[in-house]
Amino acid sequence: MCRSIKTLRNTEQEATDDETRAAALQFVRKISGYRHPSQANLQVFEKAVDDIAVVSRELLGSLITRSTGR
């Protein structure tokens, strides 16, 4: 679906907040169909990006990997 979103789960280096937010932005752009939302939609667009970034960070922090035993 979103081929420009790179995988952020990496055992060598944790994804940065900027990388996580960029992936969330790409996801919201894809599902909303807006590259740049109108003023009327900007607030809900940005909230969706922020919410998805938070949930993504929670997911990445909770995943169990073989190398860390978590």
N, CA, C and O atoms as a DFTB+ gen file, in Angstrom:
280 C
 N C O
     1  1       0.828      -1.195       0.000
     2  2       0.000       0.000       0.000
     3  2       0.868       1.252       0.000
     4  3       0.777       2.058      -0.926
     5  1       1.699       1.432       1.009
     6  2       2.525       2.641       1.118
     7  2       3.977       2.252       0.895
     8  3       4.718       2.039       1.855
     9  1       4.376       2.161      -0.316
    10  2       5.714       1.674      -0.628
    11  2       6.811       2.625      -0.199
    12  3       7.959       2.207      -0.048
    13  1       6.485       3.904       0.004
    14  2       7.517       4.856       0.407
    15  2       7.758       4.840       1.920
    16  3       8.683       5.491       2.404
    17  1       6.939       4.108       2.660
    18  2       7.143       4.000       4.101
    19  2       8.161       2.897       4.344
    20  3       7.953       1.755       3.937
    21  1       9.256       3.233       5.002
    22  2      10.273       2.217       5.261
    23  2       9.975       1.505       6.573
    24  3       9.317       2.050       7.459
    25  1      10.469       0.283       6.678
    26  2      10.310      -0.494       7.903
    27  2      11.104       0.176       9.012
    28  3      12.285       0.479       8.842
    29  1      10.457       0.406      10.148
    30  2      11.125       1.094      11.251
    31  2      11.628       0.142      12.323
    32  3      12.417       0.538      13.181
    33  1      11.184      -1.100      12.284
    34  2      11.670      -2.071      13.264
    35  2      13.043      -2.532      12.822
    36  3      13.202      -3.170      11.782
    37  1      14.021      -2.199      13.627
    38  2      15.401      -2.520      13.300
    39  2      16.110      -2.872      14.595
    40  3      16.103      -2.076      15.533
    41  1      16.711      -4.028      14.665
    42  2      17.355      -4.452      15.908
    43  2      18.650      -3.702      16.182
    44  3      19.107      -3.671      17.324
    45  1      19.246      -3.104      15.176
    46  2      20.510      -2.398      15.361
    47  2      20.327      -0.974      15.871
    48  3      21.115      -0.505      16.692
    49  1      19.317      -0.296      15.403
    50  2      19.122       1.106      15.762
    51  2      17.636       1.407      15.884
    52  3      16.852       1.090      14.989
    53  1      17.256       2.023      17.003
    54  2      15.857       2.373      17.227
    55  2      15.440       3.502      16.292
    56  3      16.218       4.414      16.013
    57  1      14.212       3.428      15.818
    58  2      13.681       4.477      14.943
    59  2      13.570       5.786      15.716
    60  3      13.211       5.796      16.894
    61  1      13.876       6.874      15.051
    62  2      13.774       8.183      15.685
    63  2      12.323       8.664      15.649
    64  3      11.498       8.129      14.909
    65  1      12.028       9.676      16.457
    66  2      10.693      10.277      16.434
    67  2      10.394      10.867      15.060
    68  3       9.264      10.789      14.579
    69  1      11.410      11.457      14.430
    70  2      11.220      12.031      13.093
    71  2      10.870      10.957      12.063
    72  3      10.000      11.163      11.217
    73  1      11.546       9.817      12.138
    74  2      11.249       8.721      11.206
    75  2       9.838       8.174      11.431
    76  3       9.118       7.871      10.480
    77  1       9.460       8.054      12.693
    78  2       8.130       7.550      13.017
    79  2       7.059       8.512      12.535
    80  3       6.048       8.085      11.977
    81  1       7.267       9.808      12.744
    82  2       6.287      10.801      12.303
    83  2       6.215      10.851      10.771
    84  3       5.130      11.003      10.209
    85  1       7.357      10.725      10.100
    86  2       7.363      10.726       8.635
    87  2       6.575       9.541       8.086
    88  3       5.855       9.684       7.098
    89  1       6.703       8.377       8.714
    90  2       5.939       7.205       8.286
    91  2       4.445       7.432       8.525
    92  3       3.616       7.075       7.688
    93  1       4.108       8.027       9.670
    94  2       2.698       8.323       9.972
    95  2       2.133       9.315       8.960
    96  3       0.997       9.167       8.511
    97  1       2.920      10.320       8.602
    98  2       2.492      11.310       7.613
    99  2       2.217      10.647       6.266
   100  3       1.202      10.934       5.632
   101  1       3.103       9.771       5.829
   102  2       2.912       9.076       4.560
   103  2       1.648       8.219       4.593
   104  3       0.905       8.155       3.614
   105  1       1.413       7.561       5.729
   106  2       0.219       6.726       5.873
   107  2      -1.052       7.571       5.775
   108  3      -1.983       7.211       5.054
   109  1      -1.093       8.684       6.494
   110  2      -2.272       9.553       6.481
   111  2      -2.478      10.155       5.089
   112  3      -3.613      10.263       4.626
   113  1      -1.404      10.544       4.428
   114  2      -1.525      11.056       3.058
   115  2      -2.144      10.014       2.142
   116  3      -3.010      10.324       1.324
   117  1      -1.690       8.779       2.288
   118  2      -2.175       7.709       1.416
   119  2      -3.651       7.438       1.647
   120  3      -4.427       7.381       0.693
   121  1      -4.051       7.268       2.908
   122  2      -5.445       6.889       3.150
   123  2      -6.413       8.050       2.981
   124  3      -7.584       7.839       2.664
   125  1      -5.933       9.288       3.191
   126  2      -6.829      10.443       3.047
   127  2      -6.915      10.929       1.602
   128  3      -7.902      11.550       1.207
   129  1      -5.877      10.641       0.818
   130  2      -5.840      11.136      -0.551
   131  2      -5.338      12.563      -0.662
   132  3      -5.353      13.141      -1.749
   133  1      -4.893      13.141       0.448
   134  2      -4.374      14.516       0.459
   135  2      -2.871      14.517       0.663
   136  3      -2.359      13.903       1.599
   137  1      -2.171      15.207      -0.214
   138  2      -0.752      15.446       0.053
   139  2      -0.638      16.642       0.998
   140  3       0.138      16.630       1.953
   141  1      -1.427      17.666       0.708
   142  2      -1.532      18.858       1.554
   143  2      -3.014      19.123       1.760
   144  3      -3.700      19.528       0.822
   145  1      -3.525      18.902       2.975
   146  2      -4.954      19.110       3.197
   147  2      -5.329      20.584       3.155
   148  3      -4.486      21.461       3.342
   149  1      -6.594      20.837       2.907
   150  2      -7.096      22.215       2.927
   151  2      -7.063      22.740       4.362
   152  3      -6.909      21.968       5.309
   153  1      -7.206      24.041       4.512
   154  2      -7.262      24.654       5.849
   155  2      -8.367      24.014       6.677
   156  3      -8.204      23.817       7.881
   157  1      -9.487      23.688       6.047
   158  2     -10.617      23.092       6.752
   159  2     -10.284      21.716       7.326
   160  3     -10.862      21.305       8.332
   161  1      -9.358      21.008       6.692
   162  2      -8.999      19.656       7.130
   163  2      -7.648      19.569       7.817
   164  3      -7.263      18.493       8.275
   165  1      -6.925      20.664       7.898
   166  2      -5.560      20.633       8.432
   167  2      -5.500      20.126       9.866
   168  3      -4.638      19.309      10.191
   169  1      -6.382      20.586      10.716
   170  2      -6.338      20.206      12.133
   171  2      -6.564      18.701      12.317
   172  3      -5.829      18.057      13.065
   173  1      -7.557      18.145      11.654
   174  2      -7.823      16.714      11.811
   175  2      -6.735      15.873      11.132
   176  3      -6.407      14.784      11.604
   177  1      -6.187      16.370      10.043
   178  2      -5.092      15.700       9.346
   179  2      -3.875      15.592      10.265
   180  3      -3.310      14.511      10.430
   181  1      -3.476      16.718      10.860
   182  2      -2.312      16.743      11.757
   183  2      -2.547      15.900      13.007
   184  3      -1.626      15.243      13.491
   185  1      -3.769      15.913      13.533
   186  2      -4.084      15.088      14.707
   187  2      -3.941      13.611      14.368
   188  3      -3.414      12.836      15.166
   189  1      -4.408      13.221      13.188
   190  2      -4.281      11.829      12.759
   191  2      -2.804      11.435      12.657
   192  3      -2.420      10.352      13.098
   193  1      -1.988      12.299      12.084
   194  2      -0.546      12.014      11.975
   195  2       0.056      11.853      13.367
   196  3       0.794      10.900      13.614
   197  1      -0.251      12.772      14.273
   198  2       0.286      12.703      15.637
   199  2      -0.174      11.428      16.347
   200  3       0.630      10.749      16.986
   201  1      -1.456      11.105      16.236
   202  2      -1.995       9.915      16.900
   203  2      -1.348       8.639      16.359
   204  3      -0.986       7.751      17.131
   205  1      -1.206       8.547      15.071
   206  2      -0.607       7.356      14.459
   207  2       0.871       7.252      14.839
   208  3       1.371       6.148      15.058
   209  1       1.566       8.367      14.919
   210  2       2.973       8.352      15.332
   211  2       3.104       7.822      16.759
   212  3       3.996       7.022      17.042
   213  1       2.225       8.261      17.655
   214  2       2.265       7.800      19.049
   215  2       2.026       6.291      19.123
   216  3       2.773       5.571      19.785
   217  1       0.990       5.823      18.447
   218  2       0.662       4.399      18.467
   219  2       1.796       3.585      17.830
   220  3       2.101       2.482      18.284
   221  1       2.402       4.118      16.803
   222  2       3.511       3.428      16.144
   223  2       4.700       3.286      17.083
   224  3       5.335       2.233      17.128
   225  1       5.004       4.347      17.837
   226  2       6.107       4.286      18.813
   227  2       5.799       3.249      19.892
   228  3       6.686       2.507      20.316
   229  1       4.546       3.200      20.333
   230  2       4.142       2.202      21.331
   231  2       4.323       0.792      20.778
   232  3       4.824      -0.095      21.469
   233  1       3.913       0.593      19.534
   234  2       4.067      -0.708      18.892
   235  2       5.541      -1.100      18.818
   236  3       5.919      -2.198      19.225
   237  1       6.361      -0.205      18.300
   238  2       7.782      -0.514      18.144
   239  2       8.455      -0.797      19.489
   240  3       9.339      -1.649      19.581
   241  1       8.029      -0.079      20.524
   242  2       8.596      -0.294      21.852
   243  2       8.114      -1.564      22.524
   244  3       8.725      -2.019      23.491
   245  1       7.040      -2.138      22.036
   246  2       6.450      -3.331      22.645
   247  2       6.762      -4.630      21.920
   248  3       6.520      -5.712      22.454
   249  1       7.292      -4.534      20.724
   250  2       7.556      -5.746      19.942
   251  2       8.644      -6.599      20.604
   252  3       9.624      -6.080      21.138
   253  1       8.449      -7.886      20.557
   254  2       9.425      -8.833      21.091
   255  2      10.320      -9.269      19.941
   256  3       9.840      -9.680      18.885
   257  1      11.625      -9.175      20.158
   258  2      12.570      -9.615      19.138
   259  2      13.451     -10.721      19.709
   260  3      13.692     -10.777      20.915
   261  1      13.911     -11.568      18.859
   262  2      14.773     -12.682      19.297
   263  2      16.105     -12.193      19.834
   264  3      16.646     -12.771      20.777
   265  1      16.633     -11.139      19.247
   266  2      17.969     -10.670      19.634
   267  2      17.984     -10.012      21.018
   268  3      19.000     -10.063      21.711
   269  1      16.875      -9.400      21.423
   270  2      16.853      -8.719      22.725
   271  2      16.159      -9.542      23.801
   272  3      16.242      -9.211      24.983
   273  1      15.487     -10.596      23.409
   274  2      14.749     -11.391      24.370
   275  2      13.485     -10.727      24.845
   276  3      12.806     -11.252      25.727
   277  1      13.153      -9.593      24.288
   278  2      11.933      -8.846      24.613
   279  2      10.843      -9.173      23.651
   280  3       9.739      -8.640      23.765
